[in-house]
């Protein structure tokens, strides 16, 4: 393993932006990308980083696809609230056909989750609660390790609800979604450049803000607990098995669909081929619904293979 993780690593991302003792780092990245510095106070992390909880899930993960899936999703979930808004973030290193709609779903879900929230609602003079008054703006940051937008060299895109024909917005920016592409050159501020360096190298520039330097120190392998190193190894091993099955076909210039399609399309032993493919993909941690889509087997049939 390298001496330094990248912040885009699932566990490192959660540790940096989901730990109670790293709220200064979280506050820093929110302010650097959304320019809301004076308003970022009283931060509450929705799902705090807990290596103990993740290790417990990992103990259940051997041979259980749902447990591995739950672990990955739990680690990726970065969500927080501060006084006037909510925040969520995700790192996506490989191009995904449905990532944009997934990001939208994540942001809207964060927005709706505050509906009717106790302690956040206003009241009428007669004492009745105003359920919608608990809803507040949401900022979402997506860190991308690939090129999502091909029309320019801007590393950062920030999208809001906006009437582009009349050049007017709502009374507040209720939903703000940012996409930061690590491979592009043009950034808007010096601090965004420091974040790009940190995400690409795991290191901080000498003149970077202290919270970015702190982030780089935290993800040094030497500063990780033994349990954190074990989890990183286990998750990387699982991902490598998946990649070895799916992407071997690329050596012959074939896509994932072509590889699976060829094996499935042979008339002789078609059922056996489907079972073999399903077992391999299941062992690599692919979701059952995806395995069913690639084979002729139902989800119930695939579940029985695990027993």
N, C-alpha and C positions, 0 to 999 in steps of 0.2 A: 504494500500500500504506500502511496506517496506520503511525504512528510506533512502535506497540507491538503485539506479538503477544499473543494470549491463551495461557495455559499449556495450554489444551485443544487447540491446534493440534498436529497430528501431530508435526511436527518439534520444536516447542517442548517438548512433553510428553516426548519422548525425550531431548532435550538436557538438560532440567532433572533428570530422574530416572534417566538412564542414562549420565551422564558421570562419569568418574573423579574430576574435580575438583569435582563437585557432590554428593559423598556426604553432606555436612552437610545439604543440602536434602532428600535422600532420607531420611536419618535423621530429620529433622524431621517430614516428613509421615507417616512410619510411626508415630512416637511420638505425634503429635497426634491420630491417629484410632484407634490401637489401645492406647495407654497401656502400652507395653512399653519405655519409655525405658531402664531400666538394662540391658536385655538386647540392645540394638542396638549391637553392636560387631563388628569384623572383617567389615565389609560387602564382599561380592564381587558385582560386577555381571555377570550371566550373558552379556548381549549388549551390550557398551558402545557408546555413541554414537560414530559415526565418519562424519563428513561425506564423507571421501574414499571410503569403501566405498559410501556411498549414491550419490555422484556417478557411480561406476563402473556401478552398477545402472541409473542414470538414462540413461546413454549407450546402454544396450541397450533402453531402454523405448519408443523411437519406433516406433509401429505394432505393438508386441508386448504384447498384453494380459497375458501371464503375467509379464513383467518389471515392468510397472506394479503388478500385484497383489503381487508379491514385495517390491517397494520399500515399498509401503504397510504390508504386514504386518511387515516388518523394523523399520520406524520405530515402529510401534505397540507392539512387543514390549518391555515393561519388566519385567524379572525380575532378582531379586537374592537373595542368601543372606546371613544373618548367623549368629552363633554358634549360636543355639538354634532358628532357624526360617527359612523361606523367605518371599519376598514377591513379588507380581506386581501390576501395575496397568494400567488401561486407561481412556481417556476416550471416552465415547460421547455425541455431541451430538444426534443425531436418533433418534427412537424406532424400535426394531427389534423385530419380532415375536419373534425368537429370541435376543435379547440375553441374557436370563437363563440359558438353557441353554448359550449360548456362554461366559458367565462361569463357570458351573459346570465346564464342560469344561476351561477354562483353569486353574482352581484345582486340579482333581483331577490334571490333567496335571503341574502343578508339583509336587504332592505325590508322585506316583508316580515322577517322574524321579530322585529320590534313591535309589531302591531299589538295593541292592547297590553303593552308591557307594564307591569306594576312599578310604580315609582317614577314613571316617565310621562304619564298622562296628565293632561290638564282637566279641570272640572268646570262645569257650568255653575252659575250662581246657585242653582238648586241642588248642587252636589253631584249631579250625574257626570260620569266619566266620559271624556271625548276620546274614543278608542284610537282614532287616526292621529291624534296629537302626539302619540309616542313614536311615530315614524320620523326618522331623521335621515339626512343625506348619507350616502355610502361612497367611499373611495375604494377602488380596486386596482391593484398593481400586478401586472403579469410580466414576469421576466422570461424572455424568449431566447433560446439558444439557436434559433434558426431564423430565416428571413420570412416573415409573414406578409409584409407589404413590399411589393416589388417596384413601386412607382417612384421612389425617392431614396435618399441616403439618410433621412432623419431617423435617429435611433429611437426617439420617443414619439408616440402618438397618444393624445389625450382626447377622448371622446365624451361628449355630454349630450343630454337631451336638448336639441337646438333646432329652431325653425330656420334652416339655411336660406330659404327663399326670401324671408322677410327680415333676416338678420336679428332675430329676437329669441330670447331664452325664457324659461319659466322664472318665477319669482325667486327661486333658489336652484342651485345645481344639485338636484336630488340624487343624480347618479353620474359618477365620473369614473371612467374606466381607462386606465393607461396601459399601453403595451411598450415595453422597453426591449429593443432588439440588441443583444450583446455584440453582434457581429458588424454593426454599422458604425461609421466614423463620427457623424455629426451629432453632438450632444449640445444641450442648451445652456448648461451651467457647469462650473468647475466641479461641484460636488457630484453631479451625475457622472462626470468623467471618472471621479474617484470610485464611485460605485461600480462602474463598468470594469475598471481595472481589478477591483476586488472580486467581482463575480467571474471574471475571465482567468484570473491567476491565483486567487486565494490570498493575495497579499494587498497591503495598503501602501499608497505613496507616502513619502516622507511628510508632505504638506497636506495630507488628508485630515479631515476632522477627527477628533479623538474617538468618537463613537465608531467610525469606520476602522480605525486602527484596533480598537477593542474587538470588533467583529473578526478581523484577521487573526488576532491572537487566540480567540476562543476556538476557532476551527482548525488550529494547528493540531496535528495528530498527537503530539506530545502532551497536549492539554486535555485530551479526551479521557474519559473514564474507560476502564477495561470493558464494561458492558456496552458502551457506545461503540467501541471498536468492533466488538463481536457482532453487534447488530448491523453495522455498516457492511462487514464481510458477508453476513448471511443474506442481506438484501441484495448485495451486488452479485453473489453467487446465483441467487434465484433469477436475477435479471439476465445473467450471462447464459444460463441454461435456456431461457426463453429465446434469447437472441440467436443462440447456436442452432436451435430448431427452425426458427422462422427465417433467418437471414442467410442460411447456408445456400439457399437457392440463388442468391444474388451473385455468387461466384460463377454461375452459369448464365447470368443475365436474366434470371427469372424473377418474377414477383412472388410474393407470399401466396397469392391466389393461384398462380400458375403451378407452383410446387404442390400445394395441397390438391388442386384440381386434377393434376396428372395422376397422383397416387389414388385419388378417389375414382377417377374415370376408367381405370382398368376393369374390364368385365370380370376377369377371373379373380375370385377372392375379394370382391368389392366390400363386403361387410367386414371382413378381416382387416382390410386396409383402413376402413373408417375407424374401427376399434383401435388399431395401432396408432393412428394419427391422434385420436381423442386422448388416448393414454399419455402420449408424449406431450401434447399441449396442456393437459391437466397437470402433469408433473411439473411443467414449467411455470405453472401459476396463472395460465390464461383463464379468464372468467368463463364459466360454463355456458353462458349465453353466446359468447363468441365461438366456443368450440362447436356448439350446435350449428351455428351459421356456416362453419367451414366443413361440416360433415353431414352425413345423412341421418345422424342420430338425434333423438330427442334429448331434452335436458334431463329427464328422468333416467334415461338409459345411461347417460354420461355419469350421473351421480352414483349409479350402481357400480360403476367401474372403480370407485374409490373404496368400496367395501370388500 
